[in-house]
Amino acid sequence: AVGGNITISESAKVPHNLTVAGGQVDISSAIGNDLNAAAGTVTIANSIGGNTTGLVGNLVLSPTATLHGNLTYTSHNQATIESGAQIMGKTTYHQTTPTEIRSEATAKKTASGILALFTWFKIVSLVSSLIVGFLVIKFVPVVVKTAGDTLLTRTWASLGLGIVTAVVVPIVLILLLITIVGIPLAFLSLAAYVIFLYMARLIVLIIIGQKLASYLSKDAGLIVGLVLGAVIYELISLIPVLNFLQFLLTYSLGLGALVMTKKSYYSTLRNKKLI
């Protein structure tokens, strides 16, 4: 039986076991065998033929209560055993406190919330990388390929230039903000820097993914590389130490390769007097 208030009246007949869960449970009928109860308050006013087990806030044994088996209960209060009540078997009491119960429940809820938020963030990160990466491949495939070639052929140069760029640009932006008159340029440069960082990450994912996919199929394209690279990136990011190393290498390599590519494009367009 499950309910807010449960009453097993004296005229009821329960020849075997009884299992109840509720807020207030009153047992006035004789129970033929075992009693299992989980409730705020349990009051027993008749005989229990077997063992009595309970997870309760309060347990009350009335003067007419007779427990023929063992009594095992968990509660933050000891049972109220009124004069005349009898317990034939062994009594085992497991004490808990409301504070411990609330702390444990709060800890579980907090842990579940953090895990859910972390999982949601990872899913959003993966999906957004796939969407933006697809758009980048669709509209600027040559940039991706050129930057990828630079990344593979000039790896150490890309890494060094990426680290220098990642350090110098924020310093320049701060100096522009301090000058007051350079604030508009600072915000424009910041927007470009953020775009470059995101592009750098995508290019590394695409190229590394494509390189790995090429071992399985020589026809692996940029889309396959994007999917494989994004999945591998998110999996590695779950490992704390490797997460930081991956973050450093991904953005440094991608940023350096992208800067060299953009510089080459700029020089070409200037020579052709297109800009």
PASEBA-1860 file (N, C-alpha, C; in nm, 3 decimals):
! residues 275
1> AVGGNITI> 0.084/-0.120/0.000/0.000/0.000/0.000/0.088/0.124/0.000 ~ 0.051/0.223/-0.084/0.124/0.348/-0.092/0.024/0.462/-0.085 ~ 0.050/0.560/0.001/-0.043/0.672/0.011/0.006/0.777/0.108 ~ -0.068/0.887/0.115/-0.033/0.992/0.209/-0.058/0.946/0.351 ~ -0.180/0.900/0.377/-0.217/0.844/0.508/-0.273/0.704/0.487 ~ -0.216/0.607/0.555/-0.258/0.468/0.541/-0.301/0.415/0.679 ~ -0.424/0.360/0.682/-0.474/0.304/0.807/-0.515/0.160/0.784 ~ -0.452/0.068/0.855/-0.490/-0.073/0.854/-0.571/-0.093/0.982
9> SESAKVPH> -0.704/-0.092/0.967/-0.791/-0.091/1.086/-0.789/-0.226/1.158 ~ -0.843/-0.227/1.279/-0.839/-0.345/1.364/-0.918/-0.461/1.304 ~ -1.021/-0.429/1.225/-1.104/-0.533/1.168/-1.045/-0.592/1.039 ~ -0.934/-0.533/0.988/-0.872/-0.583/0.866/-0.803/-0.716/0.894 ~ -0.788/-0.798/0.788/-0.721/-0.926/0.802/-0.602/-0.931/0.707 ~ -0.481/-0.938/0.764/-0.359/-0.947/0.684/-0.284/-1.073/0.730 ~ -0.312/-1.188/0.667/-0.255/-1.314/0.715/-0.108/-1.334/0.681 ~ -0.056/-1.256/0.581/0.083/-1.277/0.538/0.166/-1.150/0.560
17> NLTVAGGQ> 0.236/-1.104/0.457/0.324/-0.987/0.471/0.250/-0.858/0.439 ~ 0.302/-0.749/0.493/0.249/-0.616/0.463/0.365/-0.522/0.433 ~ 0.357/-0.455/0.318/0.457/-0.354/0.282/0.384/-0.222/0.257 ~ 0.424/-0.117/0.329/0.355/0.012/0.319/0.456/0.125/0.305 ~ 0.413/0.232/0.235/0.495/0.352/0.222/0.400/0.471/0.222 ~ 0.422/0.564/0.312/0.333/0.679/0.321/0.383/0.783/0.418 ~ 0.302/0.885/0.435/0.340/0.989/0.530/0.307/0.948/0.673 ~ 0.180/0.906/0.693/0.134/0.861/0.824/0.077/0.721/0.808
25> VDISSAIG> 0.133/0.623/0.879/0.088/0.483/0.869/0.046/0.436/1.008 ~ -0.081/0.394/1.017/-0.134/0.340/1.144/-0.175/0.196/1.123 ~ -0.116/0.105/1.201/-0.144/-0.038/1.187/-0.210/-0.087/1.315 ~ -0.341/-0.111/1.305/-0.417/-0.159/1.421/-0.457/-0.305/1.406 ~ -0.431/-0.362/1.286/-0.465/-0.502/1.262/-0.345/-0.591/1.290 ~ -0.373/-0.715/1.323/-0.265/-0.813/1.339/-0.210/-0.847/1.201 ~ -0.077/-0.854/1.191/-0.010/-0.889/1.067/0.047/-1.029/1.083 ~ 0.010/-1.119/0.990/0.048/-1.259/1.007/0.196/-1.284/0.996
33> NDLNAAAG> 0.265/-1.210/0.911/0.407/-1.237/0.891/0.487/-1.107/0.903 ~ 0.569/-1.073/0.802/0.660/-0.958/0.811/0.590/-0.826/0.780 ~ 0.644/-0.720/0.841/0.600/-0.583/0.813/0.721/-0.503/0.763 ~ 0.703/-0.442/0.646/0.806/-0.354/0.590/0.743/-0.217/0.569 ~ 0.803/-0.114/0.630/0.741/0.018/0.623/0.844/0.126/0.594 ~ 0.802/0.223/0.511/0.882/0.343/0.485/0.785/0.459/0.498 ~ 0.802/0.540/0.601/0.701/0.643/0.627/0.757/0.751/0.718 ~ 0.681/0.861/0.723/0.718/0.967/0.816/0.696/0.921/0.959
41> TVTIANSI> 0.577/0.865/0.986/0.546/0.814/1.119/0.472/0.682/1.104 ~ 0.516/0.579/1.177/0.452/0.448/1.177/0.408/0.417/1.321 ~ 0.280/0.387/1.337/0.227/0.350/1.469/0.176/0.208/1.463 ~ 0.228/0.121/1.549/0.187/-0.021/1.552/0.110/-0.045/1.681 ~ -0.013/-0.099/1.664/-0.099/-0.119/1.781/-0.153/-0.261/1.787 ~ -0.083/-0.358/1.726/-0.128/-0.496/1.728/-0.007/-0.587/1.711 ~ -0.030/-0.714/1.691/0.082/-0.809/1.683/0.134/-0.820/1.540 ~ 0.267/-0.836/1.531/0.335/-0.860/1.403/0.397/-0.998/1.414
49> GGNTTGLV> 0.351/-1.091/1.327/0.392/-1.230/1.340/0.537/-1.255/1.301 ~ 0.591/-1.177/1.209/0.729/-1.198/1.165/0.819/-1.082/1.204 ~ 0.915/-1.050/1.116/1.010/-0.941/1.142/0.950/-0.807/1.100 ~ 0.996/-0.702/1.167/0.951/-0.566/1.137/1.072/-0.486/1.092 ~ 1.063/-0.430/0.971/1.172/-0.351/0.914/1.117/-0.217/0.870 ~ 1.187/-0.108/0.905/1.134/0.022/0.869/1.239/0.128/0.844 ~ 1.209/0.218/0.750/1.285/0.341/0.728/1.187/0.453/0.760 ~ 1.200/0.512/0.879/1.093/0.599/0.929/1.149/0.726/0.992
57> GNLVLSPT> 1.058/0.825/1.001/1.092/0.944/1.077/1.069/0.918/1.225 ~ 0.953/0.857/1.254/0.919/0.822/1.392/0.850/0.686/1.393 ~ 0.886/0.603/1.490/0.824/0.472/1.508/0.764/0.468/1.648 ~ 0.633/0.435/1.653/0.562/0.432/1.782/0.503/0.293/1.802 ~ 0.537/0.229/1.914/0.478/0.100/1.952/0.381/0.125/2.065 ~ 0.252/0.107/2.035/0.147/0.129/2.135/0.150/0.017/2.240 ~ 0.080/0.037/2.352/0.079/-0.066/2.458/0.030/-0.202/2.410 ~ -0.054/-0.204/2.305/-0.108/-0.331/2.255/-0.022/-0.394/2.147
65> ATLHGNLT> 0.096/-0.337/2.119/0.182/-0.388/2.013/0.267/-0.504/2.064 ~ 0.275/-0.610/1.982/0.359/-0.724/2.013/0.433/-0.765/1.886 ~ 0.566/-0.753/1.888/0.648/-0.790/1.773/0.712/-0.925/1.802 ~ 0.667/-1.030/1.729/0.714/-1.165/1.757/0.851/-1.191/1.694 ~ 0.891/-1.113/1.594/1.020/-1.132/1.531/1.118/-1.020/1.568 ~ 1.215/-0.997/1.482/1.315/-0.893/1.506/1.262/-0.756/1.460 ~ 1.314/-0.652/1.523/1.281/-0.514/1.486/1.409/-0.448/1.433 ~ 1.406/-0.408/1.309/1.520/-0.338/1.248/1.466/-0.211/1.184
73> YTSHNQAT> 1.518/-0.097/1.231/1.466/0.029/1.175/1.576/0.133/1.165 ~ 1.560/0.223/1.066/1.651/0.334/1.043/1.574/0.463/1.061 ~ 1.625/0.550/1.147/1.553/0.673/1.179/1.648/0.770/1.247 ~ 1.609/0.899/1.248/1.690/0.994/1.325/1.639/1.005/1.468 ~ 1.530/0.931/1.499/1.477/0.927/1.635/1.465/0.782/1.680 ~ 1.494/0.756/1.806/1.469/0.622/1.859/1.319/0.599/1.870 ~ 1.281/0.473/1.859/1.139/0.438/1.863/1.078/0.473/1.998 ~ 0.952/0.512/1.993/0.875/0.536/2.117/0.805/0.406/2.153
81> IESGAQIM> 0.852/0.341/2.258/0.797/0.212/2.300/0.717/0.236/2.429 ~ 0.584/0.235/2.414/0.498/0.264/2.529/0.487/0.143/2.620 ~ 0.450/0.168/2.744/0.440/0.063/2.845/0.340/-0.043/2.801 ~ 0.383/-0.168/2.802/0.297/-0.279/2.761/0.339/-0.335/2.627 ~ 0.409/-0.259/2.546/0.453/-0.306/2.414/0.563/-0.410/2.434 ~ 0.563/-0.512/2.346/0.660/-0.621/2.361/0.734/-0.644/2.228 ~ 0.864/-0.673/2.242/0.948/-0.709/2.128/1.016/-0.840/2.162 ~ 0.975/-0.949/2.094/1.027/-1.082/2.128/1.166/-1.107/2.071
89> GKTTYHQT> 1.194/-1.048/1.953/1.322/-1.074/1.889/1.425/-0.966/1.920 ~ 1.523/-0.953/1.833/1.634/-0.859/1.850/1.598/-0.723/1.790 ~ 1.638/-0.617/1.858/1.613/-0.481/1.808/1.743/-0.421/1.755 ~ 1.741/-0.374/1.629/1.858/-0.311/1.567/1.818/-0.171/1.520 ~ 1.890/-0.072/1.569/1.858/0.068/1.538/1.974/0.133/1.462 ~ 1.946/0.183/1.340/2.044/0.257/1.261/2.005/0.405/1.264 ~ 2.091/0.484/1.325/2.056/0.624/1.342/2.108/0.710/1.226 ~ 2.026/0.801/1.182/2.064/0.903/1.084/2.019/1.037/1.137
97> TPTEIRSE> 2.069/1.143/1.077/2.028/1.277/1.119/1.968/1.349/0.999 ~ 1.875/1.439/1.017/1.816/1.514/0.906/1.922/1.590/0.825 ~ 2.024/1.641/0.898/2.128/1.718/0.829/2.205/1.629/0.733 ~ 2.238/1.508/0.777/2.311/1.415/0.691/2.228/1.377/0.569 ~ 2.098/1.354/0.592/2.010/1.315/0.482/2.001/1.428/0.381 ~ 1.980/1.551/0.432/1.969/1.666/0.341/2.101/1.692/0.269 ~ 2.214/1.677/0.339/2.344/1.701/0.277/2.371/1.600/0.167 ~ 2.337/1.475/0.192/2.358/1.371/0.092/2.270/1.395/-0.030
105> ATAKKTAS> 2.143/1.431/-0.004/2.051/1.458/-0.115/2.097/1.578/-0.196 ~ 2.143/1.683/-0.125/2.191/1.803/-0.194/2.315/1.773/-0.277 ~ 2.405/1.693/-0.222/2.527/1.656/-0.294/2.494/1.577/-0.421 ~ 2.399/1.485/-0.410/2.360/1.405/-0.528/2.296/1.493/-0.634 ~ 2.208/1.585/-0.591/2.143/1.675/-0.687/2.245/1.766/-0.755 ~ 2.340/1.817/-0.673/2.443/1.905/-0.730/2.530/1.831/-0.831 ~ 2.571/1.709/-0.794/2.654/1.629/-0.885/2.578/1.597/-1.014 ~ 2.450/1.563/-1.000/2.369/1.532/-1.119/2.354/1.656/-1.207
113> GILALFTW> 2.334/1.772/-1.143/2.319/1.897/-1.218/2.446/1.933/-1.293 ~ 2.560/1.918/-1.226/2.689/1.949/-1.291/2.713/1.854/-1.407 ~ 2.685/1.726/-1.387/2.705/1.628/-1.494/2.615/1.657/-1.613 ~ 2.488/1.693/-1.585/2.394/1.725/-1.693/2.440/1.849/-1.770 ~ 2.485/1.951/-1.695/2.531/2.075/-1.759/2.656/2.049/-1.843 ~ 2.747/1.969/-1.790/2.871/1.936/-1.862/2.840/1.859/-1.990 ~ 2.748/1.761/-1.979/2.710/1.682/-2.096/2.645/1.769/-2.202 ~ 2.556/1.860/-2.157/2.489/1.951/-2.250/2.590/2.042/-2.320
121> FKIVSLVS> 2.687/2.091/-2.245/2.789/2.179/-2.302/2.870/2.105/-2.408 ~ 2.905/1.980/-2.381/2.983/1.901/-2.476/2.902/1.875/-2.604 ~ 2.774/1.847/-2.588/2.689/1.821/-2.705/2.678/1.947/-2.789 ~ 2.653/2.061/-2.723/2.643/2.189/-2.795/2.774/2.221/-2.865 ~ 2.886/2.199/-2.797/3.017/2.226/-2.856/3.040/2.143/-2.981 ~ 3.005/2.014/-2.974/3.024/1.924/-3.088/2.936/1.965/-3.206 ~ 2.807/1.989/-3.177/2.713/2.023/-3.284/2.749/2.156/-3.348 ~ 2.785/2.256/-3.266/2.822/2.387/-3.321/2.948/2.378/-3.406
129> SLIVGFLV> 3.044/2.296/-3.364/3.166/2.277/-3.443/3.134/2.216/-3.579 ~ 3.043/2.120/-3.580/3.005/2.055/-3.706/2.933/2.153/-3.799 ~ 2.843/2.232/-3.742/2.766/2.326/-3.824/2.855/2.435/-3.882 ~ 2.933/2.501/-3.795/3.020/2.609/-3.841/3.129/2.554/-3.932 ~ 3.183/2.437/-3.898/3.285/2.376/-3.982/3.233/2.345/-4.121 ~ 3.110/2.296/-4.131/3.050/2.269/-4.262/3.037/2.397/-4.344 ~ 2.994/2.506/-4.278/2.981/2.633/-4.348/3.117/2.685/-4.396 ~ 3.219/2.668/-4.314/3.354/2.712/-4.351/3.403/2.633/-4.473
137> IKFVPVVV> 3.382/2.500/-4.471/3.423/2.417/-4.584/3.344/2.452/-4.709 ~ 3.217/2.484/-4.690/3.130/2.515/-4.804/3.169/2.646/-4.873 ~ 3.201/2.748/-4.793/3.221/2.881/-4.851/3.367/2.918/-4.871 ~ 3.460/2.864/-4.791/3.602/2.898/-4.810/3.688/2.771/-4.808 ~ 3.659/2.676/-4.898/3.735/2.550/-4.897/3.883/2.570/-4.929 ~ 3.915/2.667/-5.015/4.055/2.690/-5.052/4.135/2.738/-4.931 ~ 4.075/2.825/-4.851/4.143/2.873/-4.730/4.173/2.757/-4.638 ~ 4.076/2.667/-4.622/4.095/2.551/-4.534/4.208/2.463/-4.587
145> KTAGDTLL> 4.207/2.435/-4.715/4.311/2.349/-4.773/4.448/2.413/-4.765 ~ 4.454/2.543/-4.797/4.584/2.612/-4.794/4.640/2.618/-4.652 ~ 4.554/2.654/-4.557/4.599/2.658/-4.417/4.637/2.519/-4.369 ~ 4.562/2.418/-4.416/4.595/2.280/-4.379/4.730/2.237/-4.432 ~ 4.758/2.272/-4.557/4.889/2.239/-4.615/5.001/2.309/-4.538 ~ 4.976/2.435/-4.501/5.076/2.509/-4.422/5.098/2.442/-4.288 ~ 4.990/2.397/-4.227/4.999/2.331/-4.097/5.081/2.203/-4.105 ~ 5.063/2.126/-4.211/5.132/1.998/-4.224/5.278/2.013/-4.269
153> TRTWASLG> 5.303/2.111/-4.355/5.439/2.128/-4.409/5.527/2.218/-4.324 ~ 5.465/2.311/-4.251/5.542/2.405/-4.168/5.487/2.402/-4.024 ~ 5.489/2.284/-3.969/5.427/2.262/-3.837/5.492/2.346/-3.728 ~ 5.624/2.340/-3.719/5.693/2.411/-3.611/5.682/2.562/-3.628 ~ 5.686/2.609/-3.752/5.669/2.753/-3.777/5.528/2.797/-3.739 ~ 5.430/2.714/-3.770/5.292/2.745/-3.734/5.275/2.750/-3.582 ~ 5.337/2.655/-3.513/5.328/2.651/-3.367/5.391/2.775/-3.305 ~ 5.512/2.810/-3.350/5.580/2.928/-3.293/5.506/3.056/-3.321
161> LGIVTAVV> 5.463/3.075/-3.447/5.390/3.197/-3.481/5.258/3.205/-3.408 ~ 5.193/3.090/-3.389/5.065/3.087/-3.318/5.080/3.129/-3.172 ~ 5.186/3.081/-3.107/5.209/3.118/-2.966/5.239/3.267/-2.954 ~ 5.323/3.317/-3.045/5.356/3.460/-3.041/5.231/3.544/-3.065 ~ 5.150/3.506/-3.161/5.027/3.580/-3.192/4.931/3.578/-3.073 ~ 4.918/3.460/-3.011/4.827/3.446/-2.898/4.869/3.534/-2.780 ~ 4.999/3.560/-2.767/5.049/3.642/-2.656/5.048/3.791/-2.691 ~ 5.092/3.823/-2.813/5.108/3.964/-2.851/4.976/4.035/-2.873
169> VPIVLILL> 4.882/3.970/-2.941/4.756/4.036/-2.976/4.680/4.087/-2.853 ~ 4.661/4.007/-2.748/4.592/4.060/-2.630/4.663/4.181/-2.569 ~ 4.797/4.181/-2.570/4.872/4.295/-2.516/4.845/4.420/-2.599 ~ 4.846/4.405/-2.730/4.817/4.518/-2.819/4.676/4.570/-2.797 ~ 4.581/4.481/-2.780/4.443/4.521/-2.758/4.429/4.601/-2.628 ~ 4.499/4.558/-2.525/4.495/4.630/-2.397/4.555/4.770/-2.412 ~ 4.666/4.778/-2.485/4.730/4.909/-2.507/4.636/5.002/-2.586 ~ 4.566/4.948/-2.684/4.471/5.028/-2.761/4.356/5.079/-2.673
177> LITIVGIP> 4.311/4.994/-2.583/4.203/5.036/-2.492/4.249/5.146/-2.398 ~ 4.373/5.139/-2.354/4.427/5.240/-2.262/4.435/5.377/-2.328 ~ 4.462/5.377/-2.458/4.479/5.506/-2.528/4.346/5.580/-2.549 ~ 4.235/5.516/-2.518/4.101/5.575/-2.534/4.066/5.593/-2.682 ~ 4.148/5.667/-2.757/4.118/5.691/-2.898/4.127/5.562/-2.980 ~ 4.198/5.464/-2.926/4.213/5.337/-2.998/4.106/5.234/-2.964 ~ 4.005/5.274/-2.883/3.900/5.180/-2.842/3.824/5.120/-2.960 ~ 3.780/5.202/-3.061/3.710/5.142/-3.175/3.795/5.036/-3.246
185> LAFLSLAA> 3.924/5.069/-3.268/4.012/4.973/-3.333/4.032/4.850/-3.247 ~ 4.035/4.870/-3.116/4.053/4.756/-3.024/3.936/4.659/-3.035 ~ 3.813/4.712/-3.040/3.696/4.625/-3.049/3.691/4.554/-3.185 ~ 3.725/4.623/-3.292/3.729/4.560/-3.424/3.835/4.450/-3.427 ~ 3.951/4.479/-3.371/4.060/4.380/-3.367/4.022/4.261/-3.280 ~ 3.951/4.288/-3.169/3.908/4.179/-3.081/3.813/4.085/-3.153 ~ 3.718/4.144/-3.228/3.624/4.061/-3.304/3.698/3.974/-3.405 ~ 3.793/4.034/-3.476/3.872/3.958/-3.575/3.954/3.849/-3.507
193> YVIFLYMA> 4.008/3.880/-3.389/4.091/3.784/-3.315/4.007/3.663/-3.271 ~ 3.887/3.689/-3.223/3.798/3.580/-3.180/3.763/3.490/-3.299 ~ 3.732/3.554/-3.414/3.701/3.477/-3.535/3.821/3.393/-3.577 ~ 3.939/3.453/-3.573/4.061/3.380/-3.609/4.081/3.259/-3.517 ~ 4.059/3.277/-3.388/4.075/3.167/-3.293/3.981/3.052/-3.324 ~ 3.855/3.084/-3.350/3.757/2.979/-3.378/3.792/2.910/-3.510 ~ 3.829/2.989/-3.611/3.869/2.932/-3.739/3.992/2.843/-3.723 ~ 4.086/2.887/-3.640/4.209/2.810/-3.617/4.176/2.672/-3.562
201> RLIVLIII> 4.086/2.668/-3.466/4.046/2.540/-3.406/3.979/2.450/-3.509 ~ 3.891/2.506/-3.590/3.820/2.426/-3.690/3.916/2.369/-3.794 ~ 4.012/2.451/-3.838/4.107/2.405/-3.939/4.189/2.288/-3.887 ~ 4.233/2.297/-3.762/4.311/2.186/-3.704/4.225/2.060/-3.697 ~ 4.098/2.074/-3.652/4.008/1.959/-3.644/3.991/1.894/-3.781 ~ 3.967/1.977/-3.881/3.941/1.925/-4.016/4.064/1.854/-4.073 ~ 4.179/1.920/-4.063/4.301/1.864/-4.124/4.348/1.739/-4.051 ~ 4.349/1.742/-3.919/4.392/1.623/-3.843/4.294/1.509/-3.867
209> GQKLASYL> 4.164/1.541/-3.866/4.063/1.438/-3.891/4.077/1.378/-4.029 ~ 4.101/1.462/-4.129/4.118/1.413/-4.266/4.244/1.328/-4.278 ~ 4.350/1.370/-4.210/4.477/1.294/-4.214/4.457/1.155/-4.156 ~ 4.384/1.146/-4.044/4.358/1.015/-3.983/4.265/0.931/-4.071 ~ 4.165/0.997/-4.129/4.070/0.925/-4.215/4.137/0.873/-4.341 ~ 4.242/0.941/-4.386/4.310/0.900/-4.510/4.379/0.765/-4.496 ~ 4.407/0.723/-4.372/4.466/0.592/-4.352/4.365/0.480/-4.379 ~ 4.237/0.514/-4.367/4.132/0.417/-4.395/4.081/0.428/-4.537
217> SKDAGLIV> 4.077/0.552/-4.587/4.030/0.575/-4.724/4.103/0.695/-4.783 ~ 4.163/0.677/-4.899/4.237/0.786/-4.962/4.144/0.896/-5.015 ~ 4.015/0.861/-5.028/3.918/0.957/-5.080/3.849/1.038/-4.970 ~ 3.898/1.028/-4.847/3.837/1.101/-4.735/3.843/1.251/-4.760 ~ 3.728/1.316/-4.758/3.722/1.459/-4.786/3.726/1.543/-4.660 ~ 3.704/1.674/-4.679/3.710/1.766/-4.566/3.595/1.743/-4.468 ~ 3.477/1.707/-4.519/3.362/1.682/-4.431/3.388/1.565/-4.338 ~ 3.442/1.457/-4.395/3.477/1.340/-4.312/3.580/1.379/-4.208
225> GLVLGAVI> 3.678/1.459/-4.250/3.780/1.506/-4.156/3.721/1.589/-4.045 ~ 3.623/1.673/-4.079/3.557/1.757/-3.979/3.487/1.673/-3.874 ~ 3.407/1.577/-3.918/3.332/1.492/-3.825/3.426/1.412/-3.735 ~ 3.525/1.347/-3.796/3.618/1.265/-3.718/3.701/1.352/-3.623 ~ 3.749/1.465/-3.674/3.830/1.554/-3.590/3.753/1.612/-3.474 ~ 3.626/1.652/-3.497/3.544/1.710/-3.390/3.515/1.608/-3.281 ~ 3.485/1.484/-3.322/3.456/1.379/-3.223/3.580/1.348/-3.140 ~ 3.695/1.334/-3.205/3.819/1.305/-3.133/3.854/1.418/-3.037
233> YELISLIP> 3.835/1.542/-3.083/3.866/1.658/-2.999/3.783/1.655/-2.871 ~ 3.652/1.630/-2.884/3.564/1.629/-2.767/3.598/1.514/-2.673 ~ 3.638/1.400/-2.729/3.674/1.286/-2.644/3.801/1.314/-2.565 ~ 3.902/1.371/-2.632/4.027/1.403/-2.564/4.005/1.510/-2.457 ~ 3.911/1.601/-2.483/3.886/1.709/-2.386/3.829/1.658/-2.255 ~ 3.786/1.532/-2.251/3.735/1.473/-2.127/3.848/1.433/-2.033 ~ 3.970/1.426/-2.085/4.086/1.388/-2.003/4.156/1.515/-1.955 ~ 4.155/1.545/-1.823/4.203/1.673/-1.771/4.339/1.719/-1.822
241> VLNFLQFL> 4.444/1.638/-1.809/4.579/1.680/-1.847/4.589/1.699/-1.998 ~ 4.539/1.601/-2.073/4.544/1.609/-2.219/4.456/1.722/-2.271 ~ 4.354/1.756/-2.196/4.263/1.864/-2.236/4.339/1.995/-2.252 ~ 4.422/2.030/-2.154/4.498/2.154/-2.160/4.601/2.151/-2.272 ~ 4.671/2.038/-2.286/4.772/2.025/-2.391/4.707/2.035/-2.529 ~ 4.593/1.970/-2.545/4.520/1.976/-2.672/4.476/2.118/-2.703 ~ 4.427/2.188/-2.601/4.382/2.327/-2.619/4.499/2.415/-2.667 ~ 4.614/2.400/-2.602/4.731/2.481/-2.636/4.778/2.453/-2.778
249> LTYSLGLG> 4.794/2.327/-2.812/4.844/2.290/-2.944/4.746/2.325/-3.055 ~ 4.617/2.298/-3.031/4.516/2.322/-3.135/4.511/2.468/-3.175 ~ 4.498/2.555/-3.076/4.485/2.697/-3.108/4.617/2.756/-3.157 ~ 4.728/2.712/-3.104/4.857/2.766/-3.148/4.888/2.726/-3.291 ~ 4.874/2.597/-3.322/4.902/2.548/-3.457/4.807/2.611/-3.559 ~ 4.678/2.610/-3.525/4.579/2.664/-3.618/4.595/2.813/-3.640 ~ 4.622/2.886/-3.533/4.638/3.031/-3.544/4.761/3.067/-3.626 ~ 4.871/2.996/-3.603/4.992/3.023/-3.679/4.975/2.993/-3.827
257> ALVMTKKS> 4.914/2.879/-3.858/4.891/2.843/-3.999/4.797/2.940/-4.066 ~ 4.697/2.984/-3.994/4.599/3.078/-4.050/4.661/3.215/-4.076 ~ 4.745/3.261/-3.984/4.811/3.390/-4.001/4.902/3.387/-4.124 ~ 4.979/3.279/-4.140/5.066/3.268/-4.257/4.985/3.262/-4.386 ~ 4.873/3.193/-4.382/4.788/3.184/-4.501/4.729/3.319/-4.537 ~ 4.679/3.390/-4.437/4.619/3.521/-4.462/4.724/3.620/-4.513 ~ 4.845/3.609/-4.461/4.953/3.697/-4.506/4.985/3.671/-4.652 ~ 4.986/3.543/-4.691/5.013/3.506/-4.830/4.903/3.558/-4.922
265> YYSTLRNK> 4.778/3.543/-4.877/4.666/3.593/-4.955/4.673/3.745/-4.971 ~ 4.704/3.811/-4.863/4.711/3.958/-4.865/4.818/4.005/-4.963 ~ 4.934/3.941/-4.959/5.044/3.979/-5.048/5.005/3.955/-5.195 ~ 4.939/3.842/-5.220/4.897/3.811/-5.357/4.796/3.913/-5.409 ~ 4.698/3.946/-5.327/4.596/4.043/-5.368/4.655/4.182/-5.386 ~ 4.752/4.218/-5.302/4.816/4.349/-5.316/4.897/4.356/-5.445 ~ 4.968/4.248/-5.476/5.046/4.247/-5.599/4.959/4.255/-5.724 ~ 4.840/4.194/-5.713/4.748/4.199/-5.827/4.660/4.324/-5.824
273> KLI> 4.685/4.412/-5.725/4.611/4.536/-5.711/4.460/4.515/-5.702 ~ 4.425/4.407/-5.627/4.283/4.380/-5.606/4.232/4.440/-5.476 ~ 4.322/4.484/-5.389/4.282/4.551/-5.266/4.372/4.673/-5.246
END
